[in-house]
Amino acid sequence: MRVLILSHMYPYASEPAFGLFVHNQVKELAKRCQVIVLSPTPMSPPIMRRLKAKWAQYASKPEISELEGITVYYPRYINPPGRHGYGPGAFLVRLAMGNLVRRLRDSFGFELIHAHTICLDGLAATWLGRLVGTPVVCTLHGSDINVFPQRSKLTRIAAQWAIRNVDGLIAVSAELKEKALSIGIPKREITVIPNGVDVQQFTSMDQRQVRAKLGLANDKKIIVYVSRLDNMKGLSYLLPAFRTVTEHKGDCLLALVGEGPYRARLEQQVAQLGLGESVIFAGFRPHSEIPMWINACDLVVHPSLLEGSPLPIYETLACGKPVVASRVGGIPEVITSDAYGLLVPPASSEALAESLSRALEKTWNSRLIRSYGVQYSWTAVAERLLNAYRQVLQEEQ
């Protein structure tokens, strides 16, 4: 089988973690079928590069590259600004990529297009699929259903049209599936296939050894957060909860591993709460280092206000560590037992503090958590994806 992957989220030199989960999925698929990736990238005029760093990063992308054996094209398109841009943007992606997709159809002979996110990749892929007579599968990831269709009527209409017209739909959680069906579209089949984890990379390690490598003390209880520093991640509720924990539990440490637009505000909140000695801003860390941070901790916290199927949950379980997480999105579908972690209502510092304290007191069975977590391997995800591809291709015959 030959598959063309279309995703604006894909790693490159300046952003090696951007869309890394898509790349990890593609790597596993490449063991079972032939794949080529198209990652549409906004055109970056010189004036825009001077105004914002992200536009300079767009300009740094090559036209084509090899990433761990995967051929990746980064075709440029005109990116309309503003909250109404997803529908027009998808049309401009189709215009920019039409000739390339035709050439790849002739030279590579792909049988199916798999797009990631309905806005804008799924919408563009639907038009491109019709252009070359190829079926399209689209994976819904979270914000493409939870956030963007609510931003403007035009984006909502574009998302609805794409959901109706792709040949196969995948959602990363059952909760996301139901949200997709609730935005005003006729009932249709949506396959649920969660995200995954590299269970060889994310595995149990000796806690004392990894703490020594990271320069972390062995005499503290350590809580780790691993994700983007963003308002929707619930971090403004985490910090007051952590202060309550330190008041009752004594010497604890919170490590925030990640970067994002909310960092300055969080640093200010840390100072206001008097937590300067107890909170570490580790910043962006290479993905290869994340297993060490997870293994160094006593538990991982993920207090999001809105989610799809967050990768840190799977990575934590694969490392044999417990998680305290918000009861949002697809998280309750993964943390199905108190043996793996504790769930809390979102946006509640009091509930979060109570669960963090309880989790720090509890004796966890690391082997049990690890044995449960390995079922979410990328290998298992790839097999389920191939079955979804085969079903779509069979229906097209």
C-alpha positions as CSV (number, residue, x, y, z in Angstrom):
1,M,0.0,0.0,0.0
2,R,1.2,3.5,-0.8
3,V,-0.1,6.4,1.4
4,L,0.3,10.2,1.0
5,I,0.3,11.9,4.4
6,L,-0.8,15.5,4.6
7,S,-0.1,17.4,7.8
8,H,0.8,21.0,8.5
9,M,2.1,19.7,11.8
10,Y,5.5,18.0,11.0
11,P,9.0,18.4,12.5
12,Y,11.7,20.4,10.9
13,A,15.1,21.7,12.0
14,S,13.9,24.9,13.8
15,E,11.0,23.0,15.4
16,P,12.0,19.4,16.0
17,A,9.1,18.7,18.3
18,F,6.4,20.2,16.1
19,G,4.0,17.5,15.0
20,L,6.5,14.9,16.3
21,F,3.6,12.6,17.2
22,V,2.5,12.6,13.5
23,H,6.1,11.7,12.5
24,N,6.3,8.9,15.0
25,Q,3.0,7.5,13.7
26,V,4.3,7.8,10.1
27,K,7.6,6.0,11.0
28,E,5.6,3.0,12.3
29,L,3.4,3.0,9.2
30,A,6.5,3.1,7.0
31,K,7.4,-0.4,8.3
32,R,4.2,-1.7,6.8
33,C,3.6,0.4,3.7
34,Q,5.2,3.1,1.6
35,V,4.6,6.7,2.7
36,I,5.5,10.2,1.5
37,V,4.6,13.3,3.6
38,L,3.4,16.7,2.4
39,S,3.6,19.4,5.1
40,P,2.1,22.6,3.7
41,T,4.0,25.7,5.0
42,P,2.9,29.4,4.8
43,M,4.9,31.6,2.4
44,S,7.2,33.9,4.4
45,P,7.8,37.3,2.9
46,P,10.9,39.1,4.2
47,I,8.9,41.7,6.0
48,M,7.0,39.0,8.0
49,R,10.3,37.3,8.9
50,R,11.4,40.6,10.6
51,L,8.1,41.0,12.5
52,K,7.7,37.5,14.0
53,A,10.1,34.7,14.7
54,K,7.7,32.0,13.5
55,W,7.8,33.4,9.9
56,A,11.6,33.2,9.9
57,Q,11.2,29.6,11.0
58,Y,8.8,28.9,8.1
59,A,11.4,30.3,5.7
60,S,14.0,28.0,7.2
61,K,12.1,24.9,6.0
62,P,13.6,23.2,3.0
63,E,11.5,22.3,0.0
64,I,12.1,18.6,0.5
65,S,14.0,16.6,3.1
66,E,14.6,13.1,4.5
67,L,13.6,12.7,8.1
68,E,14.6,9.3,9.6
69,G,14.0,7.7,6.2
70,I,10.7,9.5,5.5
71,T,10.5,11.8,2.4
72,V,8.9,15.1,3.5
73,Y,7.9,17.9,1.1
74,Y,7.2,21.4,2.6
75,P,5.2,23.1,-0.2
76,R,4.5,26.8,0.3
77,Y,1.0,28.4,0.2
78,I,-0.4,31.9,0.8
79,N,-1.7,31.8,4.4
80,P,-4.6,34.3,4.9
81,P,-4.5,35.9,8.4
82,G,-7.2,36.1,11.0
83,R,-9.8,33.7,12.5
84,H,-11.7,33.3,9.2
85,G,-8.6,31.9,7.4
86,Y,-9.1,28.1,7.5
87,G,-11.6,27.8,4.6
88,P,-9.7,30.1,2.3
89,G,-6.4,28.7,3.5
90,A,-7.4,25.2,2.6
91,F,-8.4,26.3,-0.9
92,L,-5.0,28.0,-1.3
93,V,-3.3,24.9,-0.1
94,R,-5.2,23.0,-2.8
95,L,-4.1,25.5,-5.4
96,A,-0.5,25.5,-4.3
97,M,-0.2,21.7,-4.1
98,G,-2.3,20.5,-7.0
99,N,0.6,20.0,-9.4
100,L,2.8,18.4,-6.8
101,V,0.0,15.9,-5.9
102,R,-0.5,15.1,-9.6
103,R,3.2,14.4,-10.0
104,L,3.3,12.2,-6.9
105,R,0.3,10.3,-8.1
106,D,2.2,9.5,-11.4
107,S,5.6,8.8,-9.8
108,F,4.7,7.4,-6.4
109,G,1.2,6.0,-7.2
110,F,-0.4,6.6,-3.8
111,E,-3.7,4.8,-3.2
112,L,-4.9,6.9,-0.3
113,I,-4.4,10.4,1.3
114,H,-4.3,10.6,5.1
115,A,-4.8,14.1,6.5
116,H,-4.2,15.2,10.1
117,T,-6.8,17.7,11.5
118,I,-10.0,18.6,9.6
119,C,-9.0,22.3,9.5
120,L,-7.2,22.9,7.2
121,D,-5.5,19.7,6.1
122,G,-8.6,17.6,5.9
123,L,-10.5,20.1,3.9
124,A,-7.6,20.6,1.5
125,A,-7.1,16.9,1.2
126,T,-10.7,16.3,0.2
127,W,-10.3,18.7,-2.7
128,L,-6.9,17.2,-3.7
129,G,-8.4,13.7,-3.4
130,R,-11.1,14.6,-5.8
131,L,-8.5,16.2,-8.1
132,V,-6.6,12.9,-8.5
133,G,-9.4,10.4,-7.8
134,T,-8.0,9.1,-4.6
135,P,-9.9,8.4,-1.3
136,V,-9.1,10.6,1.8
137,V,-8.9,9.6,5.4
138,C,-8.7,12.3,8.1
139,T,-7.8,12.1,11.8
140,L,-9.4,14.6,14.2
141,H,-7.0,15.5,16.9
142,G,-8.6,18.0,19.2
143,S,-8.4,21.8,18.5
144,D,-9.7,21.2,15.0
145,I,-13.1,20.2,16.6
146,N,-12.9,21.7,20.1
147,V,-11.6,25.2,19.2
148,F,-11.4,26.3,15.6
149,P,-15.1,25.7,14.5
150,Q,-16.2,27.9,17.3
151,R,-14.0,30.8,16.2
152,S,-16.0,31.8,13.2
153,K,-19.1,30.7,11.2
154,L,-17.0,30.2,8.0
155,T,-14.6,27.8,9.8
156,R,-17.5,25.9,11.2
157,I,-19.0,25.5,7.8
158,A,-15.7,24.5,6.3
159,A,-15.2,21.8,9.0
160,Q,-18.8,20.5,8.6
161,W,-18.3,20.2,4.8
162,A,-15.0,18.4,5.2
163,I,-16.4,16.0,7.8
164,R,-19.2,15.1,5.4
165,N,-17.0,14.6,2.4
166,V,-13.9,12.8,3.5
167,D,-14.1,9.0,2.8
168,G,-13.0,7.9,6.2
169,L,-12.9,9.7,9.6
170,I,-10.7,8.8,12.6
171,A,-10.9,10.5,16.1
172,V,-8.3,10.1,18.7
173,S,-10.9,9.7,21.5
174,A,-14.6,8.7,21.8
175,E,-15.2,12.1,23.4
176,L,-13.9,13.9,20.3
177,K,-16.0,11.6,18.1
178,E,-19.1,12.7,19.9
179,K,-18.1,16.4,19.6
180,A,-17.5,16.0,15.9
181,L,-21.0,14.5,15.5
182,S,-22.5,17.3,17.5
183,I,-21.4,20.2,15.4
184,G,-24.4,19.9,13.1
185,I,-23.5,17.1,10.7
186,P,-25.5,13.9,9.7
187,K,-24.6,10.8,11.7
188,R,-21.7,9.0,10.0
189,E,-19.1,6.4,11.0
190,I,-16.1,7.6,12.9
191,T,-13.4,5.2,14.0
192,V,-11.7,5.8,17.3
193,I,-7.9,5.3,17.3
194,P,-6.0,6.9,20.1
195,N,-2.5,8.4,20.0
196,G,0.4,6.2,20.9
197,V,3.9,6.1,22.4
198,D,7.3,4.6,21.6
199,V,7.4,2.0,24.3
200,Q,11.1,1.3,23.7
201,Q,12.0,5.0,24.3
202,F,9.5,5.6,27.1
203,T,10.2,2.8,29.6
204,S,11.1,2.5,33.3
205,M,14.5,3.8,34.4
206,D,16.3,4.0,37.7
207,Q,15.0,7.1,39.5
208,R,18.2,8.0,41.4
209,Q,20.3,7.7,38.3
210,V,18.1,10.0,36.1
211,R,17.8,12.5,38.9
212,A,21.5,12.6,39.1
213,K,21.8,13.2,35.3
214,L,19.2,16.0,35.5
215,G,20.7,17.6,38.6
216,L,17.6,16.9,40.8
217,A,17.7,16.1,44.5
218,N,16.9,12.7,45.7
219,D,15.4,13.8,49.0
220,K,12.4,15.6,47.5
221,K,9.0,14.6,46.2
222,I,9.0,15.7,42.6
223,I,6.0,16.4,40.4
224,V,6.6,16.9,36.7
225,Y,4.4,18.7,34.0
226,V,5.5,17.9,30.4
227,S,3.7,19.9,27.7
228,R,3.4,23.4,26.2
229,L,3.1,26.3,28.6
230,D,-0.3,27.5,27.4
231,N,-3.3,29.0,29.1
232,M,-5.6,26.1,28.2
233,K,-3.2,23.7,30.0
234,G,-4.7,24.7,33.4
235,L,-1.3,25.8,34.8
236,S,-2.8,28.8,36.6
237,Y,-4.7,26.3,38.7
238,L,-1.8,24.0,39.2
239,L,0.5,26.6,40.9
240,P,-2.0,27.4,43.8
241,A,-2.6,23.7,44.2
242,F,1.1,23.0,44.4
243,R,1.5,25.7,47.0
244,T,-1.2,23.9,49.1
245,V,0.7,20.6,48.7
246,T,4.0,22.2,49.8
247,E,2.3,23.6,52.9
248,H,1.1,20.2,54.0
249,K,3.8,17.9,52.6
250,G,6.9,19.9,53.1
251,D,9.8,19.9,50.7
252,C,8.4,19.2,47.2
253,L,9.5,20.3,43.7
254,L,7.5,21.0,40.6
255,A,9.2,20.9,37.3
256,L,7.6,22.5,34.3
257,V,9.1,20.9,31.2
258,G,8.1,22.8,28.1
259,E,7.9,26.2,26.5
260,G,5.1,28.5,25.4
261,P,3.5,31.9,25.4
262,Y,2.2,31.6,29.0
263,R,5.7,31.3,30.6
264,A,6.1,34.9,31.6
265,R,2.7,35.0,33.3
266,L,3.5,31.7,35.1
267,E,6.9,33.1,36.3
268,Q,5.0,36.1,37.7
269,Q,2.5,33.8,39.5
270,V,5.3,31.7,40.9
271,A,6.8,34.8,42.4
272,Q,3.5,36.0,43.8
273,L,2.9,32.6,45.5
274,G,6.4,32.5,47.0
275,L,7.2,29.3,45.1
276,G,10.5,30.5,43.6
277,E,12.6,27.8,45.3
278,S,10.1,25.0,44.6
279,V,9.3,25.4,40.9
280,I,11.7,24.7,38.0
281,F,11.1,26.1,34.6
282,A,13.1,23.5,32.6
283,G,12.1,25.0,29.2
284,F,12.0,23.1,26.0
285,R,13.8,19.8,26.2
286,P,14.7,17.4,23.4
287,H,12.1,14.6,23.1
288,S,14.9,12.1,23.8
289,E,15.2,13.7,27.3
290,I,11.6,13.5,28.2
291,P,11.7,9.9,29.5
292,M,14.3,10.9,32.0
293,W,12.1,13.8,33.4
294,I,9.2,11.4,33.7
295,N,11.2,8.7,35.4
296,A,12.8,11.3,37.8
297,C,9.4,12.2,39.2
298,D,7.0,10.7,41.7
299,L,4.1,11.6,39.6
300,V,3.2,13.5,36.4
301,V,0.4,16.2,36.4
302,H,-1.7,17.2,33.4
303,P,-4.3,19.8,34.5
304,S,-5.6,20.8,31.1
305,L,-8.9,22.6,30.6
306,L,-9.5,21.1,27.1
307,E,-7.9,18.1,25.4
308,G,-8.0,15.6,22.6
309,S,-5.7,12.6,23.3
310,P,-2.6,14.1,25.1
311,L,0.7,12.3,24.4
312,P,2.1,12.9,27.9
313,I,-0.5,10.6,29.4
314,Y,0.6,7.7,27.2
315,E,4.3,8.5,27.8
316,T,3.8,8.6,31.5
317,L,2.0,5.2,31.6
318,A,4.7,3.6,29.4
319,C,7.3,4.8,32.0
320,G,5.4,3.1,34.7
321,K,4.5,6.4,36.5
322,P,1.1,7.5,37.8
323,V,-0.6,10.7,36.5
324,V,-3.0,13.2,38.1
325,A,-5.0,14.7,35.2
326,S,-8.1,16.6,34.4
327,R,-11.3,14.7,33.6
328,V,-11.5,16.2,30.1
329,G,-11.2,15.0,26.5
330,G,-10.0,11.5,25.9
331,I,-8.1,11.3,29.3
332,P,-10.8,9.4,31.2
333,E,-10.8,6.8,28.3
334,V,-7.1,6.1,29.2
335,I,-7.0,6.5,33.0
336,T,-9.7,4.0,33.6
337,S,-8.6,3.0,37.1
338,D,-7.1,4.5,40.2
339,A,-4.3,2.0,39.7
340,Y,-3.0,4.2,36.9
341,G,-3.7,7.7,38.2
342,L,-6.2,10.1,39.6
343,L,-8.7,12.2,37.7
344,V,-9.9,15.6,38.9
345,P,-12.4,18.2,37.6
346,P,-10.8,20.9,35.5
347,A,-10.2,24.4,36.8
348,S,-10.3,23.5,40.4
349,S,-7.1,24.2,42.5
350,E,-8.7,22.7,45.6
351,A,-9.5,19.3,43.9
352,L,-6.1,19.3,42.2
353,A,-4.3,19.9,45.5
354,E,-6.2,17.1,47.2
355,S,-5.5,14.6,44.5
356,L,-1.8,15.6,44.2
357,S,-1.4,15.1,48.0
358,R,-3.2,11.7,47.8
359,A,-1.1,10.6,44.9
360,L,2.1,11.5,46.7
361,E,1.1,9.4,49.7
362,K,-0.1,6.4,47.7
363,T,2.2,3.4,46.9
364,W,2.0,2.8,43.1
365,N,2.7,-0.4,41.3
366,S,5.1,0.7,38.5
367,R,5.1,-2.7,36.8
368,L,1.3,-2.7,36.6
369,I,1.2,0.8,35.2
370,R,3.9,0.0,32.6
371,S,2.1,-3.3,31.5
372,Y,-1.1,-1.3,31.0
373,G,0.7,1.5,29.1
374,V,2.4,-0.6,26.5
375,Q,-0.9,-1.4,24.9
376,Y,-0.8,2.1,23.4
377,S,2.3,1.5,21.4
378,W,2.7,3.1,18.0
379,T,2.8,-0.5,16.6
380,A,-0.7,-1.1,17.8
381,V,-1.8,2.3,16.4
382,A,-0.3,1.5,13.0
383,E,-2.1,-1.8,12.7
384,R,-5.4,-0.2,13.5
385,L,-4.7,2.6,10.9
386,L,-3.9,0.0,8.2
387,N,-7.3,-1.7,8.9
388,A,-9.0,1.6,8.6
389,Y,-7.2,2.3,5.3
390,R,-8.2,-1.2,3.9
391,Q,-11.8,-0.6,4.8
392,V,-11.9,2.7,3.0
393,L,-10.2,1.3,-0.1
394,Q,-12.5,-1.7,-0.1
395,E,-15.6,0.6,0.1
396,E,-14.2,2.5,-2.9
397,Q,-13.9,-0.5,-5.1
